[in-house]
Amino acid sequence: MPFSSLLYEISDRVAYITLNRPEKRNALHPKLVAEIKQALTDAAHDDAVKLIVLKANGPAFSAGADLEYLQQIRHFNLEQHIQDTKDLCGLYEQIYFHNKVVIAWVQGHAIAGGCGLAAVCDFCYSTSEAKFGFTEVKIGFIPAIVSVFVSRKIGEGRAKALLLSGELISAQQAEQLGLIDEVFPANDFMEKVQQKLQNLLYGASAFSLMQTKKLLHQVQDVPIREALERAVMANAEARNHPDCRRGIDAFLNKQHIHW
């Protein structure tokens, strides 16, 4: 489908989803949310795609909720609020449970829902100038959906400090909290993130990446014995996959494998 609020392109087995509302600081509204979800679906079903990069044009990664849309939701009833929230929840779930690794490249501020969008990705790399934060409590909202993912990612205590204060933090602070993975100077950013991308593209099996991500999700909230049973089965299935046999052969023959 044609997109109007984002750019979608595939290059060297990477699907690039670029938020493209720079004049609105890539604020989230229903159309953009729907288009990101569609792009993620397209990438999920495309065998030519191994990794997904989520990035943005303009000075901000995403400023959160669209101001014009905030005006509209002031008049929503409860059922409309529930449906609207479910739509955004579906986007975060789709990233979190996606069958392929999703990587956020943050070159501008990521605030409120935009911060959640970056944090829920499997990897998040940022320029040193970017700021992060969940400002919802300052305008009478609550960071409801993102709280589920953020508390899992950085722990309840750190999540409380971040979500209850509503304060913006630096990229360096976000890295220290574990909210994002790594920070690079703006002038080195593209070179550094491309290196990270290449390591995943050519240094790891697509099947292994997919199955590892799937297993990590499956064992989060189950008793340890059940988690271990799932891990045993996942390991056995992986060993039976052609990628594993190929990897073992390369290792034993001291050959470099180019995934």
SULWODA-V363093 format. One record per residue. RES is the residue in one letter. SS is DSSP state (hx for helix, st for strand, lp for the rest). PSI is psi in radians with two decimals (999 if undefined). Layout:
RES,SS,PSI
RES,SS,PSI
//
This chain:
M,lp,2.59
P,lp,2.50
F,lp,2.50
S,lp,-0.36
S,lp,-0.04
L,st,2.91
L,st,2.45
Y,st,2.13
E,st,2.69
I,st,2.24
S,st,2.18
D,lp,0.85
R,lp,0.28
V,st,2.23
A,st,2.06
Y,st,2.06
I,st,1.95
T,st,1.97
L,st,2.28
N,lp,0.93
R,lp,1.02
P,hx,-0.56
E,hx,-0.33
K,hx,0.28
R,lp,0.60
N,lp,0.64
A,lp,2.58
L,st,2.31
H,lp,2.93
P,hx,-0.68
K,hx,-0.77
L,hx,-0.75
V,hx,-0.79
A,hx,-0.67
E,hx,-0.67
I,hx,-0.76
K,hx,-0.71
Q,hx,-0.73
A,hx,-0.71
L,hx,-0.68
T,hx,-0.78
D,hx,-0.79
A,hx,-0.62
A,hx,-0.60
H,lp,0.11
D,lp,1.96
D,lp,-0.29
A,lp,-0.13
V,lp,2.19
K,lp,-0.67
L,st,2.78
I,st,2.31
V,st,2.23
L,st,2.08
K,st,-3.01
A,st,2.62
N,lp,2.61
G,lp,-3.07
P,lp,-0.22
A,st,2.49
F,st,-0.97
S,st,2.28
A,lp,0.18
G,lp,-2.44
A,st,2.48
D,lp,2.30
L,hx,-0.71
E,hx,-0.64
Y,hx,-0.58
L,hx,-0.63
Q,hx,-0.69
Q,hx,-0.76
I,hx,-0.22
R,lp,-0.41
H,lp,0.13
F,lp,2.62
N,lp,3.11
L,hx,-0.74
E,hx,-0.68
Q,hx,-0.67
H,hx,-0.70
I,hx,-0.80
Q,hx,-0.74
D,hx,-0.72
T,hx,-0.68
K,hx,-0.63
D,hx,-0.78
L,hx,-0.69
C,hx,-0.69
G,hx,-0.60
L,hx,-0.84
Y,hx,-0.73
E,hx,-0.71
Q,hx,-0.69
I,hx,-0.85
Y,hx,-0.73
F,lp,0.17
H,lp,2.54
N,lp,-0.09
K,lp,2.74
V,st,2.28
V,st,2.22
I,st,2.19
A,st,2.29
W,st,1.91
V,st,1.93
Q,lp,0.32
G,lp,3.10
H,st,2.46
A,st,1.89
I,st,2.48
A,lp,-2.14
G,hx,-0.53
G,hx,-0.62
C,hx,-0.70
G,hx,-0.69
L,hx,-0.73
A,hx,-0.74
A,hx,-0.51
V,lp,-0.21
C,lp,2.78
D,lp,-0.65
F,st,2.55
C,st,2.09
Y,st,2.47
S,st,2.67
T,st,2.74
S,lp,-0.35
E,lp,-0.28
A,lp,2.63
K,st,2.66
F,st,2.66
G,st,2.79
F,lp,1.74
T,lp,0.16
E,hx,-0.73
V,hx,-0.35
K,hx,-0.27
I,hx,0.40
G,lp,0.11
F,lp,3.09
I,lp,2.52
P,lp,1.13
A,hx,-1.02
I,hx,-0.80
V,hx,-0.46
S,hx,-0.60
V,hx,-0.79
F,hx,-0.71
V,hx,-0.70
S,hx,-0.59
R,hx,-0.64
K,hx,-0.76
I,hx,0.00
G,lp,2.70
E,hx,-0.77
G,hx,-0.85
R,hx,-0.66
A,hx,-0.73
K,hx,-0.82
A,hx,-0.67
L,hx,-0.80
L,hx,-0.59
L,hx,-0.52
S,hx,-0.57
G,lp,0.21
E,lp,2.64
L,lp,2.47
I,st,2.79
S,st,2.88
A,hx,-0.64
Q,hx,-0.71
Q,hx,-0.70
A,hx,-0.64
E,hx,-0.74
Q,hx,-0.61
L,hx,-0.32
G,lp,0.15
L,lp,-0.64
I,lp,2.97
D,lp,-0.73
E,st,2.63
V,st,2.38
F,st,2.59
P,lp,2.58
A,hx,-0.66
N,hx,-0.30
D,hx,0.00
F,hx,-0.93
M,hx,-0.68
E,hx,-0.76
K,hx,-0.77
V,hx,-0.52
Q,hx,-0.63
Q,hx,-0.76
K,hx,-0.73
L,hx,-0.79
Q,hx,-0.65
N,hx,-0.70
L,hx,-0.70
L,hx,-0.81
Y,hx,-0.15
G,hx,-0.01
A,lp,2.52
S,lp,2.38
A,hx,-0.71
F,hx,-0.76
S,hx,-0.71
L,hx,-0.81
M,hx,-0.80
Q,hx,-0.60
T,hx,-0.77
K,hx,-0.75
K,hx,-0.77
L,hx,-0.73
L,hx,-0.65
H,hx,-0.69
Q,hx,-0.51
V,lp,0.09
Q,lp,-0.86
D,lp,0.59
V,lp,2.72
P,lp,2.65
I,hx,-0.65
R,hx,-0.71
E,hx,-0.68
A,hx,-0.72
L,hx,-0.64
E,hx,-0.74
R,hx,-0.67
A,hx,-0.70
V,hx,-0.83
M,hx,-0.73
A,hx,-0.69
N,hx,-0.75
A,hx,-0.75
E,hx,-0.66
A,hx,-0.71
R,hx,-0.46
N,lp,-0.04
H,lp,2.55
P,hx,-0.57
D,hx,-0.66
C,hx,-0.78
R,hx,-0.69
R,hx,-0.74
G,hx,-0.72
I,hx,-0.78
D,hx,-0.78
A,hx,-0.73
F,hx,-0.82
L,hx,-0.55
N,lp,0.15
K,lp,0.75
Q,lp,2.53
H,lp,2.23
I,lp,2.32
H,lp,1.69
W,lp,999
//
